[in-house]
């Protein structure tokens, strides 16, 4: 019984953290360190309006601030490394500082097109 109680808050947090629909998309990217010297290539695995799961040629650390550049579109965005896979340390999750579609997805899901309030 205790495990059910323990799992419920996790499920609620997991749902809340998915603020926009995830899309499997492989896009070549470049990551550049903002507060420390780092430049590496990589690719996305899954993207959404708020971030992505990426694979990089260099291990990143949780808490790093990076600039992501999508090679195909040359779009850039500031991001924070929010997750590093403990079993595959070159797979990590990033959160975009400003949610947007930098991934070049021409027909994004409806929940990616939130109105911007000035």
Steps between C-alpha positions, in 0.01 A plus 500: 500500500779741581640475148171622349510809719864555408429463128204740478697820560762386250238446233353844568842665473577303183177619338566860603854489360362411155385848416489434126467197276818302443596415143766249391726701273864458402659840434873576495593758764799677646530579870721781626574567865393838637685504833777256411696413186318227310399440141365170376274350241203279561148421396154510645312183587171648620399866489224719634434872531672508841815298426636172372670173573833517320806289431835683497861417417614640837354431845301791643416565867168578664488874562712598199378797299537446127409656168335251265524559126295296255736454205232470229311820595781690680250577779650541845367491855635514853444181697577335833614140531235352730571127476791269420432129450710317762543195272571699182656831612501645148118490496353798679187707537504874441246765588474805276515827695233643265261229371485505120514281190866527402502144365374578149175308541273647231174359642547503878233362736226747596633547854828637359319805362419680826415866466772735619376758750685834491 
